């Protein structure tokens, strides 16, 4: 792949937006956890937990923007709370919902949701709301025949959708799409199955998709790996919305037994990448850190 330019990083502007998940932390003491569909909360840094919501809706992931306002994913769709998760109300979303990402901003939070349909065209949709879910701006996702599972990463000014279609014979069909304004375009794809065709969409560095982080603006960091290959995971970087990518190898003697399990950034420069070593013997965790936006990594 042609290397992308390496401009100096803009000043840090707070942590990149993370997608909704089963655990959400909002400061040193406050946090929420989803366990078997119920919501628990802590206000003492995790020393004690209390049941905040026990049904009837079964929550699968939550995201909060402050101590009271948040959203949750359920099998039936999207919910909203204004009292810290004690009560929830449905948000009418004009499309399927399986992924949620909320990007805080100076003018309020921007909600992003994405979902895939079966047996209909277009195959999926990503929607954006700047008024808490009262109105939505839909963008169609043109996906090959699936079924596809979608992951979503976001910033106030744009989103990224990772579409995955399962793994077999050493490959996992996947594609990464960039959402910007009214446009949705694939910017990366699995190199063996090339689900978005062979022309115009560059191949990823490996056949399996790993963690993805959106840094805001035009930046993203994406990890690929290859179970049947020699060598460890590869970090892919773009700072121009996916137009060009560069690859970074992690230091040390890594192999396909080192599986990427998570990546998170404190700001545009400082981040962590966690690997799990599989195989005979006791599984181990290996952490790497970066201070320059993922361009170089060192063992933690």
Secondary structure as GFF3:
##gff-version 3
##sequence-region A 1 300
A	DSSP	beta_strand	23	25	.	.	.	ID=ss1
A	DSSP	beta_strand	31	35	.	.	.	ID=ss2
A	DSSP	beta_strand	38	42	.	.	.	ID=ss3
A	DSSP	beta_strand	50	53	.	.	.	ID=ss4
A	DSSP	beta_strand	59	64	.	.	.	ID=ss5
A	DSSP	beta_strand	70	74	.	.	.	ID=ss6
A	DSSP	beta_strand	77	81	.	.	.	ID=ss7
A	DSSP	beta_strand	89	90	.	.	.	ID=ss8
A	DSSP	beta_strand	99	103	.	.	.	ID=ss9
A	DSSP	beta_strand	110	116	.	.	.	ID=ss10
A	DSSP	beta_strand	124	129	.	.	.	ID=ss11
A	DSSP	beta_strand	137	141	.	.	.	ID=ss12
A	DSSP	beta_strand	149	155	.	.	.	ID=ss13
A	DSSP	beta_strand	158	168	.	.	.	ID=ss14
A	DSSP	beta_strand	171	180	.	.	.	ID=ss15
A	DSSP	beta_strand	183	189	.	.	.	ID=ss16
A	DSSP	beta_strand	208	216	.	.	.	ID=ss17
A	DSSP	beta_strand	219	225	.	.	.	ID=ss18
A	DSSP	beta_strand	234	238	.	.	.	ID=ss19
A	DSSP	beta_strand	246	249	.	.	.	ID=ss20
A	DSSP	beta_strand	258	265	.	.	.	ID=ss21
A	DSSP	beta_strand	271	277	.	.	.	ID=ss22
A	DSSP	beta_strand	284	290	.	.	.	ID=ss23
A	DSSP	beta_strand	298	299	.	.	.	ID=ss24
###
